[in-house]
């Protein structure tokens, strides 16, 4: 599911927002929002968490594509081998679906930011 800014949504399940709070050793409680609590999506952010190998592949591939034709033959060969060795990490990264988080302003005034989009359903 892909949510959009301005879309009405409701929580799909009860969502605990805080751990239990203690004041002077006495448990005060915790805050939860009930399933079905409605709100409006304010922001949608896609996250692609790239590993070091993926970032290195991008850097070296760009270097090879941009300057490879100017490099000495042996240097170009070594760079190509390194890029090829990082190719599986790049392929896996491309196949992985990005994580999407949302910022939702609930009708009761609460704002939940950075929540996984899967905890919401369209209203």
C-alpha positions as CSV (number, residue, x, y, z in Angstrom):
1,X,0.0,0.0,0.0
2,X,1.2,3.5,-0.7
3,X,-0.2,6.3,1.3
4,X,-0.3,9.9,0.1
5,X,-0.2,13.2,1.9
6,X,-3.7,14.5,2.6
7,X,-5.2,11.0,2.7
8,X,-7.4,10.0,5.6
9,X,-6.3,6.9,7.5
10,X,-7.1,4.9,10.7
11,X,-4.8,2.8,12.9
12,X,-5.0,-0.8,12.0
13,X,-4.2,-2.0,15.5
14,X,-3.8,-0.7,19.0
15,X,-0.5,1.2,19.1
16,X,1.6,1.7,22.2
17,X,3.4,5.0,22.0
18,X,5.4,5.1,25.3
19,X,6.8,2.6,27.8
20,X,5.4,2.8,31.3
21,X,6.4,5.9,33.1
22,X,7.6,6.0,36.7
23,X,7.5,8.9,39.1
24,X,9.3,8.4,42.4
25,X,9.2,4.6,41.8
26,X,5.4,4.5,41.1
27,X,4.2,3.4,37.7
28,X,2.1,6.2,36.2
29,X,1.1,4.4,33.0
30,X,1.7,4.4,29.3
31,X,0.1,6.0,26.3
32,X,-1.7,4.0,23.5
33,X,-3.8,4.9,20.6
34,X,-6.7,2.6,19.9
35,X,-7.2,0.8,16.6
36,X,-9.6,2.8,14.4
37,X,-8.2,6.2,15.6
38,X,-8.5,8.4,12.5
39,X,-6.2,11.1,11.2
40,X,-4.7,12.7,8.1
41,X,-1.3,11.8,6.5
42,X,0.9,14.9,6.5
43,X,4.1,13.5,5.0
44,X,5.3,10.3,3.4
45,X,9.0,9.5,3.3
46,X,10.6,6.6,1.5
47,X,13.8,5.1,3.0
48,X,16.4,3.0,1.2
49,X,18.9,1.9,3.7
50,X,22.1,1.3,1.7
51,X,24.9,-0.8,3.1
52,X,28.6,0.1,2.8
53,X,28.9,-2.3,-0.2
54,X,26.1,-0.6,-2.0
55,X,27.5,2.9,-1.4
56,X,30.9,1.7,-2.5
57,X,29.4,0.1,-5.7
58,X,27.7,3.4,-6.5
59,X,31.0,5.3,-6.0
60,X,33.2,3.0,-8.0
61,X,30.7,2.4,-10.8
62,X,30.4,6.2,-11.2
63,X,34.2,6.5,-11.3
64,X,34.4,3.7,-13.9
65,X,31.7,5.2,-16.1
66,X,33.1,8.7,-15.9
67,X,36.8,8.2,-16.1
68,X,37.3,4.5,-17.0
69,X,38.2,5.3,-20.6
70,X,41.0,7.6,-19.5
71,X,42.5,5.1,-17.0
72,X,45.5,2.9,-17.7
73,X,44.4,-0.5,-18.8
74,X,45.4,-2.4,-15.6
75,X,43.8,0.2,-13.3
76,X,40.6,0.0,-15.3
77,X,40.7,-3.8,-15.1
78,X,41.1,-3.7,-11.3
79,X,38.3,-1.2,-10.9
80,X,36.0,-3.3,-13.1
81,X,36.8,-6.4,-11.0
82,X,36.0,-4.5,-7.8
83,X,32.7,-3.2,-9.3
84,X,31.8,-6.7,-10.5
85,X,32.5,-8.2,-7.0
86,X,30.0,-5.6,-5.5
87,X,27.3,-6.3,-8.1
88,X,25.4,-8.9,-6.0
89,X,25.0,-6.4,-3.1
90,X,23.8,-3.8,-5.6
91,X,21.3,-6.2,-7.2
92,X,19.9,-7.2,-3.8
93,X,19.5,-3.5,-2.9
94,X,17.6,-2.8,-6.1
95,X,15.2,-5.7,-5.5
96,X,14.4,-4.8,-1.9
97,X,11.3,-2.7,-1.4
98,X,11.9,0.7,0.3
99,X,10.6,1.2,3.8
100,X,8.0,3.9,3.9
101,X,7.3,6.0,7.0
102,X,4.5,8.5,7.5
103,X,3.6,11.5,9.6
104,X,0.0,11.4,10.7
105,X,-2.0,14.1,12.5
106,X,-4.7,12.4,14.4
107,X,-8.2,14.0,14.9
108,X,-7.5,14.1,18.7
109,X,-4.4,16.4,18.1
110,X,-1.7,13.8,18.5
111,X,1.0,13.6,15.8
112,X,2.7,10.4,15.1
113,X,5.9,10.8,13.0
114,X,8.2,8.2,11.5
115,X,5.6,5.4,11.8
116,X,5.7,2.5,9.4
117,X,2.9,2.9,6.8
118,X,1.8,-0.7,7.4
119,X,0.2,0.3,10.8
120,X,-2.4,2.4,8.9
121,X,-5.3,1.6,6.6
122,X,-7.2,4.0,4.4
123,X,-10.3,5.5,6.0
